[in-house]
């Protein structure tokens, strides 16, 4: 089965009743072997429409690394308000650009093979935009295929959106060295004066606002500090982004200015310097996004692992489980034991590569062969472990769709 039902705004939010929600998923997929990946159709639909609501009419470019399932990308792009893809590698972008006509690569590229393919294809060069933040990156492209012997390469400048806090230091991700309007203008001038390149956009991703939970259970003081930091940071970055965009627009006809992320759609959509938003994590909704005040995503994706042994009356062990999210190590990077409730990781083993012991009241009611359901901390990364997802709709598997891995692709 490969037909993916169109996304429609759901009338009911079944995931608000965890017992019914997870029981329906378990029954629908009982005939499938573990590990079984699931995308719940109504939950995905809810998340997509919630993102559109918070975007308030500003187009959303889908961050593909947070999905990594082409059928999901296609289904979401079919909704008015989602436009284009923000890819994570050029290899991936070239693959997607066979069917999608607007793909921006969110990170700089140095791979000679993909750059050569891009440089020699008029169609791909018209569909794919590279991200740059230095003249060195332009030099590298020229060394592979000099101007005059290639298509004109579309590029966008990434602007650093990190925040410097007197109390907490630098907050945000280490990405672009282009921070000020003067930095952006200097690089823009170098691009526009250089043969073989066309400056078409800018990107300014505010990770410390879009990706940091501001309502973490049991951490009231930390949550209050995050909210204050995000308020101050957003005011500063909006002013700086507007200044940089104005400066660059003075010498280049920009097609797009990309900003935001899943956690900041409702804020960035009000920034007049931004023409589109970038987001993807909110679609499948890893459990990191349970801790945001502004929205409540549905648990659209999960995977099930089977109980293979009972080492004690209050413990069960599943085969596999070590699907730990990237980023700084910590408990918040572990998969969440979503169902049954009242199960937790063994403190000295936690999520193991080949087996994971779990303890709690629910363990006493479970038998060998029963299934435990998990949610990943980050969206998209589970797709690197699974070959396919079962699409569950109204308690039935209505489609089976491959991940990138299932299509034989491993981009990074």
SULRA-V415350 format. One record per helix or strand. SS is the DSSP state (alpha for helix, beta for strand). FROM is the first residue (numbers start at 1). TO is the last residue. If there is no record, write none. Layout:
BEGIN
ss from to
SS FROM TO
SS FROM TO
END
This chain:
BEGIN
ss from to
alpha 14 16
alpha 18 28
beta 36 40
alpha 41 55
beta 59 63
alpha 64 66
alpha 70 77
beta 82 87
alpha 90 96
beta 103 105
alpha 112 119
alpha 122 127
beta 128 132
alpha 135 144
beta 153 158
beta 163 165
beta 169 171
alpha 181 192
beta 197 204
alpha 207 210
alpha 220 249
beta 256 259
alpha 262 268
beta 276 279
alpha 281 284
alpha 287 291
beta 301 312
beta 315 319
alpha 331 333
beta 336 339
beta 344 345
beta 355 359
alpha 361 365
beta 371 375
alpha 381 384
beta 388 393
beta 396 402
alpha 405 407
END
